[in-house]
Amino acid sequence: MKSVVFLTSNTSWYLYNFRRSSIQALQEQGSRVICLSPPDDFSQRLVDELGAEHIALPLDGKSTGAVQELRSLRFIWTVMRQYRPDFVFNFTVKMNIYCGLVCALQKIPFANNISGLGTAFIHDSWLFRRVRQVYGLVNRRARHLFFQNEEDLSVFRDKGMLGDTPYTLLPGSGVNLQRFATSPLPESGPFTFIMIARLLGDKGVREYAEACRVLKAEGLGVRCLLVGPLGVSNRTAISEEEVAKWQAEGVLEYLGATDDVRPLIERSHVLVLPSYREGMPRTVLEAAAMGRPAIVTDVPGCRHAVEAGVTGWLCEVRSAGALAAVMRQVVEMDRGELQGAGDAARRRMEDEFSEEVVVEAYLGCLDREVGVRRMNSSDPCASRPHGVKNKQL
């Protein structure tokens, strides 16, 4: 009989773009894969292109209203009671908490993926303090936790949000080195920056727009691209009107959302991500795999995605002026030196960030869980896949 495995997220876009290889590997292993996420443009693609099943979850990522949140929890409860999955992999903060809580109460084994701390850790209020408390309670009932950088792991440990739960430190969500093949920097056209992210204030989109405005006002012939979905369900979402204003002013070019960033990275020189905090930013890894250095903020996650001064550069967080200064420095850099940074970025991805490491970790956890459940053991994820760091169990 096939194992029933759920992957949950606050967007289908996330599962399709960031967990595609894991979904395919789970199916090749013989599992029935069911994706639980709110409906969006990528929901049907999970079914048609990847062969997974999809359940449309009524969830609003930016909602804090009791009625809406209870509706989401009730829906998750009903789905889990109906399917009784063998294992659940939760992604994104809200699903870590909500689905993790339901799984804990229904005694369904699950793992939470901490791919960044999100708004609940960037901002502080009574509500977000309560969220962190519940998050800790849920994590202590998980079978396994996956982290993407040492600093996030330290935060959870220091705040008592780990308990005795086994954990693994992964190289982000990894990057497919075959799909994101290296390419030389553009030899013609203007120097081009690109930012690829969900359009959120917490991603530093406004700082990027202001830095681009500064460079254009100085007469630097740069091209500034912005790529990512509008209308994101998040409290810090950038409005369509704000983006339209930037375009009208000639500050940047907004290219919308895309399911294939490779052609856009290929015609760019440097990726920019001035985020306030990340787990391990996938877009930086993908750009690096294609031989593109990056400018990122000196915050957890971002600073782990580059080797400062070698594969990219750091700037002060929440400072458009600091970002503009680094962008200016890069524009004036010798092209041979810039190409060297891109080459070093690719080598680092090959050495440390292959997606195969991440997929192996998930498959190892599931294999151990299914086998151990048959033997009535309580140690589902004791295997230690090559290339990852596991807590001593």
Residue pairs with C-beta under 8 A, 6 or more apart in sequence:
2 30
2 31
2 32
3 30
3 31
3 32
3 86
3 87
3 366
3 370
4 31
4 32
4 34
4 83
4 84
4 85
4 86
5 26
5 31
5 32
5 33
5 34
5 85
5 86
5 87
5 88
5 89
5 366
6 34
6 35
6 36
6 80
6 83
6 85
6 87
6 88
6 89
6 99
7 15
7 19
7 22
7 23
7 33
7 34
7 35
7 36
7 52
7 88
7 89
7 91
8 35
8 36
8 37
8 57
8 88
8 89
8 90
8 91
8 95
8 99
9 15
9 19
9 35
9 36
9 37
9 90
9 91
9 92
9 95
10 37
10 38
10 59
10 61
10 92
10 93
10 94
10 95
10 233
11 37
11 38
11 40
11 42
11 61
11 92
11 233
12 35
12 37
12 38
12 39
12 40
12 41
12 42
12 43
12 45
12 46
12 54
13 40
13 41
13 42
13 229
13 257
14 37
14 91
14 92
15 23
15 35
15 37
15 42
15 46
15 91
16 42
16 45
16 46
16 49
16 50
16 259
17 42
17 259
17 282
18 91
18 173
18 282
19 91
19 173
20 50
21 174
21 176
21 355
21 358
21 359
22 89
22 358
22 359
22 362
23 33
23 35
23 46
23 50
23 52
24 50
25 359
25 362
25 363
26 33
26 362
26 363
26 366
27 33
27 50
27 51
27 52
29 363
29 366
29 367
31 86
31 366
32 53
33 51
33 52
33 53
34 52
34 53
34 54
34 55
34 83
34 85
35 43
35 46
35 52
35 53
35 54
35 55
36 54
36 55
36 57
36 76
36 79
36 95
36 99
37 43
37 54
37 55
37 56
37 57
37 59
38 56
38 57
38 58
38 59
38 60
38 61
38 233
39 56
39 57
41 257
42 259
43 54
43 56
44 54
45 259
46 52
46 54
47 53
47 54
55 79
57 72
57 75
57 76
58 71
58 72
58 75
59 72
59 94
59 98
59 233
60 68
60 72
60 233
61 92
61 94
61 232
61 233
61 234
62 233
62 234
62 235
62 237
63 69
63 233
64 127
64 235
69 98
72 98
73 98
73 101
73 102
76 98
76 99
76 102
77 102
77 105
77 106
80 88
80 99
80 102
80 103
80 106
80 108
81 106
84 106
84 108
85 108
86 109
86 366
86 369
86 370
86 373
87 108
87 109
87 110
87 111
87 143
87 365
87 366
87 369
87 370
88 99
88 103
88 108
88 109
88 110
88 111
89 110
89 111
89 113
89 362
90 96
90 99
90 100
90 103
90 110
90 111
90 112
90 113
91 113
91 115
92 115
92 118
93 116
93 117
93 118
93 119
93 120
93 135
96 112
96 113
96 114
96 135
96 138
96 139
97 131
97 134
97 135
97 138
99 110
100 110
100 112
100 138
100 139
100 141
100 142
101 134
101 137
101 138
102 108
103 109
103 110
104 110
104 138
104 141
104 142
109 143
109 369
109 373
109 380
110 142
110 143
111 142
111 143
111 144
111 145
111 146
111 365
111 381
112 138
112 139
112 142
112 144
112 145
112 146
113 145
113 146
114 145
114 146
114 147
114 148
114 152
114 153
114 156
114 279
115 148
115 172
115 173
115 279
115 280
116 148
116 152
116 277
116 278
116 279
116 280
116 301
117 152
117 155
117 277
117 279
117 300
118 277
119 128
119 202
119 234
119 235
119 236
120 128
120 131
120 132
120 135
121 128
121 132
121 155
121 277
122 202
122 276
122 277
132 159
132 161
135 161
136 156
136 159
136 160
136 161
136 162
136 163
139 145
139 156
139 161
139 162
139 163
139 165
140 161
140 162
140 163
140 164
140 165
141 165
142 165
143 165
143 166
143 365
143 369
143 380
143 381
144 165
144 166
144 167
144 168
144 365
144 380
144 381
145 156
145 162
145 165
145 166
145 167
145 168
146 167
146 168
146 170
146 361
147 153
147 156
147 167
147 168
147 169
147 170
147 279
148 169
148 170
148 171
148 172
148 173
148 279
148 280
148 301
149 169
149 279
149 280
149 300
149 301
149 304
150 169
150 304
151 300
151 301
151 304
152 279
152 300
152 301
153 167
153 169
155 161
155 300
156 162
166 379
166 381
166 382
166 390
166 391
166 393
167 390
167 391
168 361
168 365
168 381
168 384
168 385
168 388
168 389
168 390
168 391
169 388
169 389
169 390
170 280
170 357
170 358
170 361
170 388
171 280
171 352
171 353
171 354
171 357
171 358
171 387
171 388
172 279
172 280
172 281
172 282
172 285
172 305
172 353
172 358
173 280
173 282
173 355
173 358
174 285
174 353
174 354
174 355
174 356
174 357
174 358
174 359
175 282
175 285
175 286
175 288
175 289
175 349
175 353
175 354
175 355
176 289
176 355
177 289
177 349
177 350
177 354
177 355
179 262
180 262
180 286
180 289
180 290
181 289
181 290
182 289
182 290
182 291
182 343
182 346
183 266
183 290
183 291
184 291
184 339
185 269
185 291
185 292
185 335
185 338
185 339
185 342
186 192
186 266
186 267
186 268
186 269
189 223
189 267
190 221
190 222
190 223
191 220
191 221
191 222
191 223
191 269
191 331
192 222
192 223
192 224
192 225
192 267
192 268
192 269
192 270
193 212
193 222
193 223
193 224
193 225
193 268
193 269
193 270
193 271
193 272
193 327
194 224
194 225
194 226
194 227
194 264
194 265
194 268
194 270
194 271
194 272
194 287
195 205
195 208
195 224
195 225
195 226
195 227
195 228
195 271
195 272
195 273
195 274
196 227
196 228
196 261
196 264
196 265
196 271
196 273
196 283
196 287
197 203
197 205
197 227
197 228
197 273
197 275
197 283
198 228
198 229
198 232
198 234
199 205
199 226
199 228
199 229
199 230
199 232
199 237
199 238
199 243
200 232
200 234
200 236
200 237
200 238
201 236
201 237
201 238
202 234
202 236
202 275
202 276
202 277
203 273
203 274
203 275
203 276
204 273
204 274
204 275
204 276
204 297
204 317
204 318
204 323
205 226
205 238
206 238
206 320
207 274
207 318
207 319
207 320
207 323
208 224
208 226
208 252
208 272
208 274
208 320
208 323
209 226
209 246
209 251
209 252
210 320
210 324
211 272
211 274
211 320
211 321
211 323
211 324
211 327
212 222
212 224
212 251
212 252
212 327
213 249
213 251
214 320
214 321
214 324
215 222
215 224
215 324
215 327
215 328
215 331
216 222
216 224
216 250
216 251
218 328
220 328
220 331
222 327
222 331
223 253
224 251
224 252
224 253
225 252
225 253
225 255
225 264
225 268
226 243
226 246
226 252
226 253
226 254
226 255
227 254
227 255
227 256
227 257
227 258
227 261
227 264
228 257
229 256
229 257
230 237
230 238
230 240
230 243
230 256
230 257
231 237
231 240
243 254
246 252
246 254
247 253
247 254
255 264
258 264
261 283
261 286
262 286
262 290
265 271
265 286
265 287
265 290
265 292
266 290
268 287
268 292
269 292
269 330
269 338
270 292
270 293
270 294
270 295
270 327
270 330
270 338
271 283
271 284
271 287
271 292
271 293
271 294
271 295
272 294
272 295
272 296
272 323
272 327
273 281
273 283
273 284
273 294
273 295
273 296
273 297
273 302
274 295
274 296
274 297
274 315
274 317
274 323
275 281
275 296
275 297
275 299
275 301
275 302
276 297
276 299
276 317
276 318
277 299
277 300
277 301
277 302
278 299
278 300
278 301
278 302
278 305
279 301
280 301
280 304
280 305
281 296
281 301
281 302
281 305
284 294
284 296
284 302
284 305
284 306
284 312
285 305
285 349
285 353
287 294
287 345
288 294
288 305
288 306
288 311
288 312
288 345
288 346
288 348
288 349
288 353
289 345
289 346
289 349
289 353
290 346
291 339
291 342
291 343
291 345
291 346
292 342
292 345
293 306
293 311
293 312
293 313
293 330
293 338
293 341
293 342
293 344
293 345
294 305
294 306
294 311
294 312
294 313
294 345
295 312
295 313
295 314
295 315
295 323
295 326
295 327
295 330
296 302
296 303
296 305
296 306
296 312
296 313
296 314
296 315
297 303
297 314
297 315
297 316
297 317
297 323
298 314
298 315
298 316
298 317
299 317
302 314
303 314
305 312
306 312
306 313
306 314
306 345
307 344
307 348
308 314
310 341
310 344
311 341
311 344
311 345
311 348
312 341
312 345
313 326
313 329
313 330
314 326
315 322
315 323
315 325
315 326
316 322
316 323
330 338
354 387
357 385
357 386
357 387
357 388
360 385
360 386
360 387
361 385
361 388
364 381
364 383
364 384
364 385
365 380
365 381
365 383
367 383
368 379
368 380
368 381
368 382
368 383
369 380
369 381
372 378
372 379
372 380
373 380
379 393
382 393
384 390
